[in-house]
């Protein structure tokens, strides 16, 4: 679980099993990371993190060493937070290692080649193999025990299946077919797709999965770019499953969040949607992607999804170096920090009216008529909240709570 002091970590892009590209070596000394690109990567013309860094020779320091514990933003994106960090800390204690002594390189080595996106790190075998049949209900029950501070026999299994994604809620990475059958393992058989499956968190209502599925359907109707989503039935409960946008069959895409690109601490309300539109324009150079970001901003505002922090927006790079905005994720009802959006709209965190959204659309180079078309489509979808909630079996209490909040907007 520990990287030997003075030993650099090899960083690679694993585009697929037959296409592994060495990016470089990552070192860590005196609480500061240093990246040295491989000569072959320098010759490739690819940009690992195109906003704050350029692919160049020498030792590359983080753009802002104070934000991510001395780590580069792109590598911090690979580190799990919340649930995944908790699992690594619990596993470290099982191995008689104090979690506070783990360096960012130790934690990246724990991610290995199981992380989100195409970035992989010289792995260390922290979790071991899975030798038991997959049982989502058993894993969900033990996840709740872990969140409550109890001892679990499934730390290693939960870590192997879901120790790499970010977010506070427990989750596992599985392969799911059209019938809802789920299997684990790095290889995906014919008829299966990569999915991220969420469990209920400690403070989540019992219908949190149905709520997120209803929001996904509502966002899709609103014109927001969304991955395929579904509910998987367990014994007396449901699990929300979202198709992974960083996988395309056996191929991988490089995933980079707005947080990592801009060195924006996602725990603090540090961004405005103006910044995100400017970032989208700079990274993708595509007006259509700016429109997609505006549609997502409008949906978050009108659907009362205020947990819209910097790690909730991801960009994807393909093997040829082209960038695009990833589908939206983690869309659900949220009161936000202090009752405001984590990402403001032209400086305002709440009480955002149509005129402010139209002004934001102009930042995205949308004409007023086009912006009104986007806004009206979102308005129509959100107005049918009861229909989406009913089709996903959202409970009456949750339906009424969300309906009341939406009516206030």
C-alpha positions in Angstrom: 0.0 0.0 0.0 3.0 2.2 0.4 5.2 3.6 -2.4 8.8 3.3 -1.4 10.3 6.7 -0.5 12.1 8.3 -3.5 10.4 5.9 -5.9 8.4 7.7 -8.7 5.0 6.5 -9.8 4.6 5.5 -13.4 1.6 7.3 -15.1 0.0 5.8 -18.2 -3.0 6.2 -20.4 -4.6 2.8 -20.9 -6.8 3.6 -23.9 -7.6 -0.1 -24.2 -5.9 -3.4 -23.4 -3.8 -3.3 -26.5 -3.0 0.5 -26.4 -1.1 1.6 -23.3 0.7 4.9 -23.6 3.3 6.0 -21.0 2.7 9.6 -19.9 5.6 10.0 -17.5 6.8 9.6 -13.9 5.3 11.3 -10.9 7.4 12.0 -7.8 6.5 13.5 -4.4 8.9 15.3 -2.1 8.4 17.8 0.7 4.6 17.8 0.1 5.0 18.7 -3.5 4.5 16.6 -6.7 6.7 16.7 -9.7 5.8 15.3 -13.2 8.4 14.4 -15.8 6.9 13.5 -19.2 8.1 10.5 -21.1 9.8 11.3 -24.4 7.2 9.4 -26.4 4.4 11.4 -24.8 6.2 14.6 -25.6 6.3 13.5 -29.2 2.5 12.6 -29.3 1.3 16.2 -29.2 -1.4 15.3 -26.6 -2.1 17.7 -23.7 -2.8 16.0 -20.4 -4.3 19.1 -18.8 -4.7 21.9 -21.3 -5.6 24.9 -19.2 -2.9 25.3 -16.6 -0.2 23.1 -18.1 1.6 22.5 -21.4 3.4 19.3 -22.4 7.1 20.3 -22.0 10.4 18.9 -20.8 11.7 19.2 -17.3 10.0 18.7 -13.9 6.5 20.1 -14.0 5.1 21.4 -10.7 1.5 21.9 -9.9 0.0 25.2 -11.0 -1.2 26.0 -7.5 0.4 23.8 -4.8 -1.9 25.0 -2.1 -5.1 23.6 -3.5 -4.7 19.8 -3.7 -2.1 19.0 -1.2 0.8 19.7 -3.6 -0.7 17.4 -6.3 -1.4 18.4 -9.9 -5.1 18.9 -10.6 -5.3 16.2 -13.2 -4.0 13.6 -10.8 -6.2 14.8 -8.0 -9.1 14.1 -10.2 -8.1 10.4 -10.0 -8.2 10.4 -6.2 -11.5 9.4 -4.7 -13.0 11.6 -2.0 -15.7 10.8 0.5 -16.6 7.1 0.2 -13.5 6.0 -1.6 -11.2 7.8 0.7 -13.0 6.2 3.7 -12.4 2.8 2.3 -8.7 3.4 1.7 -8.4 4.7 5.3 -10.2 1.7 6.7 -8.0 -0.7 4.6 -4.9 1.1 5.8 -5.8 0.5 9.4 -6.5 -3.1 8.7 -2.9 -3.3 7.4 -1.6 -1.5 10.5 -0.8 1.7 8.5 -1.9 5.1 9.9 -3.9 6.8 7.1 -2.4 10.2 7.9 1.0 8.8 6.7 -0.3 8.0 3.2 1.0 10.3 0.6 -1.0 11.3 -2.6 1.2 8.8 -4.5 0.3 6.0 -2.1 -3.4 6.8 -2.7 -2.9 6.9 -6.5 -1.2 3.6 -6.4 -4.3 2.2 -4.6 -6.4 3.5 -7.6 -4.0 1.6 -10.0 -5.8 0.9 -13.2 -9.3 0.8 -11.7 -9.9 4.6 -11.7 -12.3 6.7 -13.7 -11.0 7.8 -17.1 -7.9 6.5 -19.0 -5.2 7.5 -16.5 -3.6 4.5 -14.7 -0.9 4.3 -12.1 1.6 1.6 -11.2 -0.7 -0.4 -8.9 -0.3 -1.8 -5.5 -2.5 -4.8 -4.5 -4.5 -3.3 -1.8 -7.8 -5.1 -2.2 -7.1 -8.5 -3.4 -9.3 -10.7 -5.7 -13.0 -11.0 -5.3 -14.0 -14.6 -4.7 -17.6 -14.3 -3.6 -20.8 -14.0 -5.8 -22.0 -10.5 -6.4 -24.8 -9.5 -4.0 -25.8 -5.8 -4.2 -28.0 -6.0 -1.1 -25.2 -7.4 1.0 -22.8 -4.8 -0.2 -25.3 -2.0 0.4 -26.0 -3.2 3.9 -22.3 -3.3 4.7 -21.7 0.1 3.1 -24.3 1.5 5.6 -22.5 -0.2 8.4 -19.2 1.3 7.4 -20.7 4.8 7.1 -22.0 4.3 10.6 -18.5 3.6 11.9 -18.9 -0.2 12.4 -16.4 -2.9 11.4 -17.1 -4.8 8.1 -15.7 -7.9 6.6 -16.3 -6.5 3.1 -13.9 -3.5 3.1 -11.7 -5.2 0.5 -14.6 -6.2 -1.7 -16.2 -2.8 -1.6 -12.8 -1.2 -2.2 -12.2 -3.4 -5.3 -15.6 -2.7 -6.7 -16.0 1.0 -5.8 -13.0 2.5 -4.1 -12.0 4.8 -7.0 -14.9 7.1 -8.0 -15.4 10.4 -6.3 -18.5 11.5 -4.3 -19.7 10.9 -0.8 -22.3 8.2 -1.5 -21.2 4.5 -1.6 -21.0 3.1 -5.1 -19.6 0.2 -7.1 -18.4 -0.2 -10.7 -20.1 -3.1 -12.4 -21.2 -4.4 -15.8 -24.9 -4.5 -16.4 -27.0 -6.0 -19.2 -30.4 -5.0 -20.5 -32.3 -7.2 -18.0 -30.5 -5.6 -15.1 -28.2 -8.5 -14.4 -25.0 -7.2 -12.8 -21.5 -8.8 -12.7 -18.1 -7.6 -11.5 -14.7 -7.9 -13.2 -12.5 -5.8 -15.5 -13.7 -7.5 -18.6 -17.2 -6.8 -20.0 -19.0 -9.7 -21.7 -21.1 -9.3 -24.8 -24.4 -7.7 -24.0 -23.0 -5.9 -20.9 -22.0 -2.2 -20.4 -20.0 -0.5 -17.8 -22.2 1.1 -15.1 -21.7 3.0 -11.9 -24.2 1.8 -9.3 -25.0 3.9 -6.2 -26.1 2.8 -2.7 -28.0 4.9 -0.3 -25.9 7.2 1.9 -26.4 7.6 5.6 -28.7 10.6 5.4 -30.4 9.7 2.1 -34.2 9.0 2.0 -35.2 5.4 1.1 -36.3 6.6 -2.4 -33.1 8.4 -3.2 -32.4 6.0 -6.2 -35.9 6.6 -7.6 -35.4 10.4 -7.0 -32.2 10.4 -9.0 -33.7 8.3 -11.8 -36.6 10.8 -12.0 -34.2 13.7 -12.2 -32.2 11.9 -14.9 -35.4 11.4 -17.0 -36.4 15.0 -16.4 -33.0 16.3 -17.4 -33.1 14.2 -20.6 -36.5 15.7 -21.5 -35.0 19.1 -20.8 -32.4 18.6 -23.4 -29.5 18.0 -21.0 -26.8 15.6 -22.3 -27.2 12.5 -20.2 -25.8 9.0 -20.0 -28.1 6.0 -20.0 -29.5 5.4 -16.5 -31.7 2.8 -14.9 -33.0 1.4 -11.6 -31.8 -2.0 -10.5 -34.2 -3.9 -8.2 -32.8 -5.4 -5.1 -34.6 -7.2 -2.2 -37.0 -4.5 -1.1 -35.0 -1.6 -2.5 -33.7 -0.1 -5.7 -30.2 1.1 -6.8 -29.6 3.9 -9.3 -27.2 2.9 -12.1 -25.6 5.2 -14.6 -23.7 4.1 -17.7 -20.1 5.2 -17.4 -19.3 7.9 -20.0 -15.5 7.3 -19.6 -15.9 3.8 -21.2 -16.9 2.8 -24.7 -16.9 -1.0 -24.7 -13.2 -1.9 -24.1 -12.0 1.6 -24.8 -11.3 4.4 -22.3 -11.5 8.1 -22.4 -9.5 10.6 -20.4 -11.7 12.3 -17.9 -10.8 15.7 -16.3 -13.1 17.8 -14.1 -13.5 21.5 -14.0 -12.0 21.3 -10.5 -8.8 19.7 -11.7 -8.5 21.8 -14.8 -8.9 25.1 -13.0 -7.4 24.1 -9.6 -10.7 25.0 -8.0 -11.3 23.4 -4.6 -14.7 21.7 -5.0 -15.3 21.9 -1.3 -15.6 25.7 -1.6 -18.1 27.7 -3.8 -15.4 29.0 -6.0 -16.8 29.1 -9.5 -19.4 30.9 -11.6 -21.1 29.4 -14.6 -19.4 32.2 -16.6 -16.2 30.4 -15.7 -17.5 27.1 -16.8 -18.7 28.4 -20.2 -15.3 30.0 -20.7 -13.6 26.8 -19.7 -15.8 24.8 -22.2 -14.9 27.2 -25.0 -11.2 27.0 -24.2 -11.0 23.2 -23.9 -13.5 22.1 -26.7 -13.4 25.1 -29.0 -16.9 24.2 -30.0 -20.0 26.4 -29.6 -22.3 23.4 -29.3 -20.5 22.3 -26.2 -21.0 25.8 -24.7 -24.7 25.5 -25.5 -24.7 22.1 -23.7 -23.1 23.7 -20.6 -25.7 26.5 -20.7 -28.5 23.9 -20.8 -27.0 22.1 -17.8 -26.7 25.4 -15.9 -30.3 26.2 -16.7 -31.5 22.8 -15.6 -29.5 23.0 -12.3 -31.1 26.4 -11.5 -34.7 25.5 -12.4 -34.6 21.9 -10.9 -33.1 23.1 -7.5 -29.9 21.1 -7.9 -27.6 23.3 -6.0 -24.8 20.8 -5.3 -23.2 22.0 -8.5 -19.7 22.2 -7.3 -16.5 22.1 -9.5 -16.2 18.3 -9.5 -19.7 17.9 -11.0 -18.5 19.0 -14.4 -16.2 16.7 -16.5 -14.6 17.0 -19.9 -13.5 14.0 -21.9 -10.5 13.6 -24.2 -10.4 10.9 -26.9 -7.3 9.1 -28.2 -6.8 11.7 -30.9 -6.7 14.6 -28.4 -10.2 15.9 -29.1 -12.2 17.3 -26.1 -15.9 17.5 -25.4 -18.2 18.1 -22.4 -19.1 14.8 -20.6 -22.8 13.9 -20.0 -24.2 15.3 -16.8 -24.2 13.3 -13.6 -25.3 13.5 -9.9 -28.4 15.5 -10.8 -30.9 15.4 -8.0 -32.7 17.8 -5.6 -30.3 19.6 -3.4 -30.6 22.6 -1.1 -27.0 23.6 -1.7 -24.5 25.2 0.7 -26.3 27.8 2.7 -29.3 27.4 0.5 -27.4 28.7 -2.6 -25.8 27.1 -5.7 -22.2 26.0 -5.2 -21.6 27.5 -8.7 -23.1 31.0 -9.0 -24.8 32.5 -12.1 -23.2 35.8 -12.9 -22.4 36.3 -9.2 -25.8 35.2 -7.8 -26.3 32.0 -5.9 -30.1 32.1 -5.6 -33.1 34.1 -6.8 -31.9 33.6 -10.4 -34.4 34.9 -12.9 -34.9 34.5 -16.6 -33.0 37.7 -17.4 -29.9 36.5 -15.6 -30.1 33.2 -17.5 -30.4 35.1 -20.8 -27.3 37.2 -19.9 -25.5 33.9 -19.1 -26.5 32.6 -22.6 -24.9 35.6 -24.2 -21.6 34.6 -22.5 -22.1 31.3 -24.4 -22.6 33.2 -27.7 -26.2 32.1 -27.9 -28.7 34.5 -29.4 -31.7 35.4 -27.2 -34.1 33.4 -29.3 -31.9 30.3 -29.0 -31.5 30.8 -25.3 -35.2 31.2 -24.8 -35.7 27.9 -26.6 -33.3 26.2 -24.2 -34.9 27.8 -21.2 -38.4 27.0 -22.3 -37.6 23.4 -22.9 -36.1 23.1 -19.3 -39.2 24.9 -17.9 -41.5 22.5 -19.6 -39.6 19.4 -18.3 -39.4 20.7 -14.8 -43.1 21.6 -14.8 -43.8 17.8 -15.3 -41.9 16.8 -12.1 -45.0 14.9 -10.8 -45.1 12.8 -14.0 -41.4 11.9 -13.8 -41.6 11.2 -10.1 -44.7 9.0 -10.5 -43.1 7.0 -13.3 -40.1 6.3 -11.1 -42.1 5.5 -8.0 -40.7 8.4 -5.9 -42.4 8.5 -2.5 -45.2 10.9 -1.8 -43.1 12.9 0.8 -40.2 13.4 -1.6 -42.5 14.3 -4.4 -44.2 17.0 -2.4 -41.0 18.3 -0.9 -39.5 18.8 -4.4 -42.7 20.1 -5.9 -42.9 22.8 -3.3 -39.3 23.8 -3.9 -39.8 23.9 -7.7 -42.9 26.0 -7.4 -40.9 28.6 -5.4 -38.6 29.0 -8.4 
